[in-house]
Structures are given as C-alpha cells and as structure tokens.
Amino acid sequence: MISTSRERVEMGGEIPRSFSDGRYVVVKKLGEGGKGIVFKCSDEMLSRTVAVKMIKTSLDDETSSRFKREAQTTARLNHQNIVSVYDIGNVDNHPFLVIEYIDGKSLDDVIKEKSVLSPYDIVRISTAIAEALEYSHKQGILHRDIKPENVMISKDGIPKIMDFGLARSMDSPKLTHAGAIVGTPAFISPESALGKENDARSDLYSLGCVMYSMATGHPPFVSNDNLKLVYSHINDTPVPVRRIRHDFPEDLDNVIMKLLSKDPSSRYQSASDLLAVLRSLKYQENNPVHNVEKASPSASGISLTGFSISSGHQRRPLVGRDMETGKVRSQIDAALTGIGSMIMVVGQTGTGKTRFLEEARAYASLRGFTVLSVRCSKSKSNIPGQALSDMFREYISSQPMQLVYKICGDYADQMQKIVPEIAPRLGKVPEFPGLDAEQQRARRNEAVSVFIENMSKENPLFVSFDDIQFIDSFSLTFFRYYYEFVSSQRVVFMGASIPLDENSDIMKAMGEAIKARILEIIELGNLDRESTRLLISNYLGDRPDNLSDDFLNLVYRKSYGNPLFLEETLKYLIDRKQIYQNGDGAWEMESLSSINIPTSLKSIVRSKIEGLDDESLNLLKIASVIGQDFDYELLIKLSGIEDEDKIMNIVERLINRKFLSEKEGRGGNIRIYFTDPQVREILYEEVTMIRRKKLHENIARVIEMSVDKGNIDPASISALAEHFQEGGNFQKALEYRKMEADFLSSMAEFTQASVSYEKCLEILSSLPFPDANQKKSEAAMLHLKIASNLRGVEGGAVYKNARSAMDIFKEIGDDRHFIEAAVIYTIYASRDEADSAFEDIKRAVESISDSEETFEAKLDFMYYYTGYLLAQKGEIQEAKKVNELLQNTIRNNKEMVDHLKNKSIILFAELADLGFKEILNESDKMYVLERLKGLLDLADKILGKRQHALKSLKPEIENNLALFHYFVTLNLNLVRESLDDAIRISEQVGAHSYINVLKAERALAYSMLAEGFEAAKNELESIPRKYVVASSGTSHERHSKTLGRIVLSWYYLANGDYAELSKSVFRNSELSEMTVYPILLVIPELLYYLDTGQDDNFRLTLNEAGNIILGIPQSATRILPKVFIDYLASEAYVRIGQLENAKKHIGELKNMASSINERWMSACSCRIEAVVAIHDKKFGEAEDKLKKSITIWTELGIRFFAGRDLLLLATVYHDSGNLGNADECLNRAMQLFSQIGATMYAQKVLSRKELLKA
C-alpha cells in the first residue's frame, strides 16, 4: 500500500511509488481529470504495462461496494474497442482501477489538434464506438458517459472506449436515485438531463454529440454554465453541421442530427441500427477538409426567409438577462426547501417576457419540478377561475387518475366544477347543496388551496402565467388569499405582464404579498448595446466580433434594443435581401445608406401581413373577428372553404410563419391563437364594418348551434353575448349577457357581474318593448341586481342604482322588489332620505302577504331598520320594538326560516338581538361573549375553516366582537385582532366601504396602545377623505366620520391642541343625538375640561351625556362610556370639594366593577380611591391604590392611562417628600407618553420635573 495521505491524493501532490503492495510500480503520471488521476505503471507480476486510474475523492462503504460491483461487471466485457479492466483496489478509501494501457491519445486531444476530422475518420471512429456499444448493450451494460475524453485512439488508429458505468458508480447514492442527473453536461442526453430512466438510446445521443464534436471541433452546445448546457440539450436544436462546414456530406449530417433528436423514439433505436447506416456510408480516406467556420455553437440556423431550417422548435439563447435569471433560479431553488414564492415579470411589449418564462420553466424542470404553463387572454378575463381551470386541466392531463383522486381529497365536487370534462372520470362525488353564491366561492377557494398543497407535496410545483394582466378576478382573488400559504410550500407561481399601474386590480390585490416580500417584481427592459450585438450574432449564427459597428449602431438605434423589434427587424432585412449570405455562408449587407428599417414594430407587422397570399389573409381576417384565440373547428365552419385539407394547409402555413400558434384546449380540442396580438388588431381594423357585423352574427349562430343550451359553458356564454351584440342582434345579446351576469353573480364575482348588468342596461335601451311597464320592470331588476352585487363595494353606484330601482318599482306597483331595493338604498342614503324610504317600506311591508318570496325581504327590512333606529337615529325604544318583532317573526315562522336561501340573515338577526342584551353582571357578559364566538364558529361551519367568508356576515361578527372587547373588556389587543381579521376578510371579498369603517375603529384602538396617537392619526389619513369629512352620504361614510372625530379628539387632547379639540367636542357635534360611538366623544371632552379647569362646561357636558346614557339599554355599548363618566366625574367633584356628588359616582363605579369583573374597571376605581385618599392626606393609601392601577393599565397595554396615573403618583411622592420616587415615576411616565406621542402630557412631565428641581 502507498502512504500518500488523502489530502495529497486529492490535491495532486506526491506521486505514489506503487499500488497493491508493490505489484503495480508507477512509471509516471499520465494525467488528471475531474474525478481521477491516471498513472502509467509496470505490472511486476505479469511483466506488462498497465494504467492505474485512482479516484480522487474518498467513497463511503455503500458507494465503494457499488463501485466494486460495477467494475467487476465491466471487467467481464471483452471487445477490441473497449479498454479492458484487469484489477481493482483501494487506498485509504480511494478506489483504483488497473486497466489496459493504450499507447496513444484521447479523442479529445485529437480533436484539439486537428480542429475537425474528415468524414472518413468520423465514420471510422464512430463505427468502432458503435460496435463497442452494441456489444456492451447486449450484455445489459450502459456506458452513461460517452465523450471524447473517454475514447482512446491507439498509435495504430484503433478507438477504444473506457470508464463503462463509472459515471454512475463514482457518484454518491443520493445523486443517482430517481430524478438525478448522470453524465457530462456537454454530452448528456435530454432524458438524462431531466433525471429520467436511461436506455441504449441515451448512449447513442451522447455518441451523436461526439460525432458533432469531430465534425465541427466543438460539442453541439457550448457554455461555461452547466445549467445552460443542460437546458440547451432539453430545449434547443443545434446548428446542423452543414451550416458550419458547407461541404460536409448531407447524409452524414442527417445521421448526426437524427442521433441528436430530443425524443429517444426519433433516434436510431439501437447501436445495431446505427451501425447498419454507418457501414453504408463510403468516403475517401484522404477527403480534404475545407470551408470550416467557427460559428457560435449555440446559435440557431436560419434561412433567407428568417425561419428555422430545422423541423424542431428553435430557441435562441437568452441574452442580457443574467441578473434576472439568477433571481428566478434562487426562488426556484428555495422552493425545493419548502420556501415558496410568487414572481411577477414586468416589461413592455417585445422585451422577452414569454421567452423569460420559457427559461424559468426549463430550469424548474431541470430541478425536478412539475411545470405547468397558463396563458391568460383578454377574451376570457371575465370567466371566473379560467386561469386556475387551465392550470389544473394541464396537470390532470398528464397524471394517472389514482393521483388525481389523491390531489382532490374531500373536494372532488369542486374539481368537477373547475375542470368539467373530468367529471365522467371522477365518477359520482358527494354534493354540498344549500350553499349560497358566496359560500360556494368560499368552498372553491379552500378547494383550490388544498389542490395546490397536495400537488406540491407530490412534487415541487412551478406554474407560469403569461399575460397575467388578463387574469380573471376569481383567480386573482384566490392568489390574494393564497399568498399567505405559499411561503411554506414547495411552490413557485410566476406571471408575466406589461407594466401595471399601482392602482390596477393586480397591484392592489397583491400589495400585501409585495410588502411581505413573497411576491417579487422583476422588470425587463430593453437590451444594452453589447447584449444587442450578442442577440444579432446568435440570430445570424455568426461570431459577435464579425458584426460591424455601423450595422450594430443602425439596428440598435432603430430598435432601441427591444428584443422582439430586433428579431423582427432582422427577419425584415433578410426577407428583402438587404442582408444576405454569400456563397461561403458569410453574412453580407448592402451599403448602409440603402438599408431601410421601419420606425416601429407595428410597421414591420404590417409589412409581414402585406406579404400574405389572398387565401391566408382572408382566413386571418375571419379569425381576427372571432377573437384572440378560438377553436380550430369554429374557424373551419366559418371559412367557407369546403376542402378541409386546404384549410389545414393554410393554417399550417400561418403557424409556420408565426402568424398563428396552436395549443390543446378543453376536451382535447385544438385551440388556435394569434402569436402576436398586434397582428389581430391590425387585421380587425382592416375588416369593413359591414363585413365585420355580418361575421359577428355568423360566429354567434355557429357557436349557438354547437352548444348545449342546458349546460353551456361560461366562455361560450360570453362569446355569444359579445358576438350577438356586435352583430346587432340585441335581443339575443341581452339574453346571453344576462346569463353571463347571473353566472358571475352566482360565483360571487360581484364587481364583474355589475359590469355585465350595466351592459344589459345599455342593450335594453336599444330594444323596443310593446309593453312599457315590462321594459321598466326589466330595467328596475337590472338596477337592483347592480346594487345588490355592489353592496359594500362601491357606495355611490349602489345608492344610484338602488334609488333608480326603488323609484321604478314604486311607479309600477311592485311592492316586493320595492322593499328589497329600498332597504339597500337606506344603507347609502342621507338620514332624511332614509327616513322617507323607511316610511314607504313600512307601508309596502303592510300591503304584501307573507310568502317565501317576501319573507326574506321583510327580515332584511327589520334588521336594517333596527340598526338604523339605534345607530343613526338614537330612537332606542323604537329600535327595541322592531328588534322584538324581528325575533318573533323568526321564531314564529320556522318552516320559512328553514327554506331561506340566505341563512346569513338569521345570524344577522341574532347579532341585532345581542346588541340589546342587558349586561348587568358577569354571567350576562360571558353569555354575550360566548354567543358572539359561537356565531363565528357557525359562520365557519357554513363556509369552511380556511377560506373567505360571506361578503358581510363574518366581518360583521368580527366587528361586533371587537365592539364587545372595546366597550366591555377594554382589551384593545383583542379589539385590534378582531378588526384585523374583519379587514382582511373584507379585502378578500372587496367590501371596500366597510373596510374604511373598520380602519377607523382600528385607529381608535391604536390611540392608547403601543402604536399611539400618531399611528392612529396616520391610520385615519389612509382612509379616503369622504369617509372622514362627510356630513351626510352613506351610513358607512357617516359612521367613519364619527369615528374619525373621536380619534382626532384623542389626538388633539394628547397634543394639547385645544383649538382643534373644541371643534369636535360632544356638545358642539351635530351627531350628539346619536348613540354608541358619538357618546365616546364625551371622554376626551371631559378630560379637556378637567385639565383646563372649566368646571361649568364639565358639569354641563356631564349632565347631557348622562341623560343620553340613561336612555341606552344596559347593553355592551353602554358600559365603557358610563364607567368613564363616573370615573372622570368622581375625580372632578373631589377636586372641587363636592364630595357628596363624588361619592354618588364612586358608588356607581364600584357597583359596576363588582358586578362585571373587568380589571380596567378596578383600575378606574383604584384611581378614584387614590384621589379621595390624597384629598384626605392619606398618601400611603393613595400610593398603594395608584401602584395597583398602574400595574393593571400596563398589563392591558393601555399606556395613556398608565402614564396619567404615574403622573399622579409622582405628585403623591412629591407631596410626601419622596423626591427620588417622584423622579422615577416621572421618567416612566415620560417614556410612556413619548412612545404613544402624547406630547402635551410629556410636557406636563417636564413641568413636574422642573418643580422637583426647585
């Protein structure tokens, strides 16, 4: 054994003297590669020269055993063109092979010396290699790493291949399990690159790469980046040898290109098949080699027409995008570890977004991802879930049904709806009847997230969405919801889009994902000058340094470095022979001054269209009227050409010339689409209006005849509506547009539904009706549907449409629908308008009989009227009566309740009832709290536990829970938590106006928490102005304004801005007659009067507020203002010496604190008891009480009142002579007031500190 250390072996240090205890004596070191070192040795036992190849890295036991087994297998091979294996051994876990010594050179060295080999030598060497492979394959042994370095050429010219099977055996087991890449990147087969199973055809592909190297001097693809090499083997077609060596035999070139086929089934199927062809090729031994050009090996060949001369799909290398590509690769790599992400590629037309997506998909495929590709289109952007449907359709088409069942889990019913054609394969699945539109949408969202999660568990998932600016709103809303989960899954979603405004639906929907850094925006701009040079040279198959600066400058200046414009410009110049290849294949051009480049991409597109024959042009014009993409069968029916083969030939020509592209659509149908949307736009403009109208009508008729009206798909509905309207058939257009709108509404796509209903109104205005009232009724129903769909989304539109519907229904005497419209109207009307509307509603309710149709409208009316009387009018007793009527109506009509389609009204009714529930003790408090939590649970059971809630139900319950915690427990952290949930859910369902109310409530919670008064004011400023300053407007706007005034009152108080505070005080407020929230204005106002010594104003405000509070039931909303009034009044009366009045309020406060066990009430009591003790000079007692109150406020996180009590405790210490403790209290108070931005109180602290110094 040799004594060389492992480190020396690995670093190529000291040469060992011998192996196997001196049997193999080292003569010299022959060479060193990536995995091994080769020595020339003398076999002392058998007196012969051998080679010893020692593996450089140490192997573990398992790998070493496998190396030994494969070496033993290879040693049994006995063929004149295979290097023999004599012996094996091991040095310090470094295995070595003793092999036949070849006195010669490697084929790699031969190629480097000669640059290229003659056809005769190529065939001779390839035949020898193929014979060796034929023999080994019959023995069941694959080589796996055929390359020039592994082919030795002896001095007498005999080729011999070596290292059979060692490429796999020398890798660790983990790298050679299923899915691993084995082989040398420059010579690896596509299936090996993808980690698929190898067979004999994989070795033949590698042999093709070796033959290509002998013919050109380099492998088919050249790059310093191994991943780019692997990508090229999977996707790119190499430049044929004859494009580089113009005198190269065509038949030999064909052999090489056949071996390099991506699909193994397109190659020679065995070494024997290849040998039969090679032996038939006869070339002269001394055939001269000339006309060899060193062209870029990664370039794609083009003909004078600008199109590939290869039958395969051509992909040129992506240039100028290294940084962007690196970012995407990092995200893909991270997803393998379970850290998923979303990526948005943004760029102007022609910057290569689609090509960039291809690169990303290829890399993801290399990394073992399941790769799916979706193209969004404008024509289908109003079909709910279209993008998700296409994604799942592609996935299912390539998976066994057993896996599909597993992916679906408990949501097979939803998969049937998303991909309808799979229903027969899934068989009978459980149904979930009784779910309304929003509940269905919620279940669908949950299902989609489960599908994606299950898919990613099976295999990492990469999905690209091209033209994502056209994504349908349902799919977009799903991703807005799903982004929170993606970061913990093996998923990457990547979209490509034109630049989007920050107010676009996509950017607004994904704003939170961008903030959370889960969605990364990657911008693609135009190429710089040097990248433009590289793109042109790649396109032309020439070296970059052969490109003249003058030509480069001209093309760069005209194209601005836009990749698509560049390529189209090159095609344009080639078509017009302004640049051309000479007889030697070199590119030449006319004089620079004679080269004419169009000024825009659109101009080039027009010139391409002008070059079309009449048949192709006519067919394209018909296609342009159909749309951006369409079924091939539809085009056949509309073409007017009876010979189907003729149409097929025309379409194939258009596909070959890149005007059209094809893809597989739903149910296996072939879909055709315009490769460049600009082509369609130009052609559509050129169709005369008369012909266009006729074509639209014909298209609609053909589609209508081909669909099952009882089971028509959404895409067909939209297409029929559009084409009938453009064709002038308004009756049919209205029929299908209403179907479209109803479908969108049923899928909870409320905004889109309202747009479609608006289109219906537009169509209706053009239609004659024999009965005027019938037309009015149709219009009123459409207005009502718009208002219903936009509730909570867009207040102004709801108000306008509800008012229109209400007026028309009143005019034609339709009381039932009048009630429905008027109830919606009252939510958004001014107070006077609502008063008048509710009077009309009451009359209508009295005039209609009870039925299932009218029952829900009546319940709706009573619920909203209760809330209106309570919150807007302050008519508490009347509100209580209406609420009792509502509860009795529900109790007494159980059968009708059971048949209600909208169960949410029952939960709303219970919310209303809880608003009147008296809370007199701890038991009452816990009942209301548990019931609110129970309503949340009930909503979750209706909707499922992981998805969106109903548009208004769940946010409303969360809001009521927040109110409870604000008015009863004063746990502001729980308040904020509930409001955060309510806002999140409201954002998901687009309830924008309600979000502003919730944000204003959250600002109120911020005031006294860690966020502080400044944060509260900032939150308020994030709300649209009309929701903060409105003196009338919708109930949401008035509600937000009230909350805003309360928040600002606290802000002005905290900062000592008495001038502004006086404008918002309770006594000056036009809202003072209202209850609940406006009464909260009294707290900062009373504090204001306390701190400024305005005792008369204090007493006046106190009396008015007290009178209003007395009229409020002992419900949750009465507790906080009542406690604080007693709290502040007690302190004020003690301060001015009216102890009897003080005792009255102290008694009220203590009774409340003892009945309802809440700590904040105890803190209030402690403060008042301290104030009384201070008055009686009992400083020790005051100290104890204040310490307790400070502890409670601090633990509750309510810093303002904690700081206020610290100020008072500092006074106690000061008055008792304990100046050190006083200073400590002031320091703590300063910290709290500074944290929450209470500058006035911070100033008070500084003033007290000055007193201490004095």
ABEGO torsion letter per residue (X at the ends): XBABBAAAAAAGBBBBABBGGGABBBABBAEBBAABBBBBBBBAAAGBBBBBBBBABBBBAAAAAAAAAAAAAAAABBBAABBBBABBBBBGGBBBBBBBBBBEBBAAAAAAAAGBBBAAAAAAAAAAAAAAAAAAAAAGBBAGABBAAABBBBAAGBBBBBGBGAAAAABBAAAABBGBBBEBAAABBAAAAAGBBBBAAAAAAAAAAAAAAAAAGBBABBBABAAAAAAAAAABBBBBAAAABAABBAAAAAAAAAAABABAAABBABAAAAAAAAAABBBBAABBBBGBBBBBAABBBBBAAGBBABABBBBBBBBGAAAAAAAAAAAAAAAAAGBBBBBBBBBBBGAGAAAAAAAAAAAAAAAGBBBBBBBBBAAAAABBGAAAAAAAAAAAAABBAAAAAAAAEAAAAAAAAABAAAAAAAEBBBBBBGBBAAAAAAAAAAAAAAAAAAAAAABBBBBBBBGAAABBAAAAAAAAAAAAAAAABBBBBBBBBBBBBAABAAAAAAAAAAAAGABBBBBBBBBBAAAAAAAAAAAAGBBAAABBAAAAAAAAAAAGGBAAAAAAAAAAAAAAGABBBBAAGBBBBBBAAABBBBABAAAAAAAAAAABBAAAAAAAAAAAAAEABBBAAAAAAAAGBABAAAAAAAAAAAAAAGABBBBBBBGGBBBBBBABAAAAAAAAAABBAAAAAAAAAAAAAAAAAABBAABBBAAAAAAAAAAAAAAGBAAAAAAAAAAAAAAAAAAGBAAAAAAAAAAAAAAAAABBBABAAAAAAAAAAAAAAAAAAABGABAAAAAAAAAAAAAAAAAAGBAAAAAAAAAAAAAABBAAAAAAAAAAAAAAAAABBBBAAAAAAAAAAAAAAAAAAAAAAGBAAAAAAAAAAAAAAAAABAAAAAABABAAAAAAAAAAAAAABBBABAAAAAAAAAAAAAAAAAAAAAAEAABBBBAAAAAAAAAAAAAAAAAAAGBAAAAAAAAAAAAAAAAAAGBAAAAAAAAAAAAAAAAABAAEAAAAAAAAAABBAAAAABABEBAAAAAAAAAAAAAAAAAAAAAGBAAAAAAABAAABAAAABBGAAAAAAAAAAAAAAAAGBAAAAAAAAAAAAAAAAABBBBAAAAAAAAAAAAAAAAAAAAAGBAAAAAAAAAAAAAAAAABBBAAAAAAAAAAAAAAAAAAGBAAAAAAAAAAAAAAAAAAGBAAAAAAAAAAAAAAAAAAGBAAAAAAAAAAAAAAAAAAGBAAAAAAAAAAAAAAAX
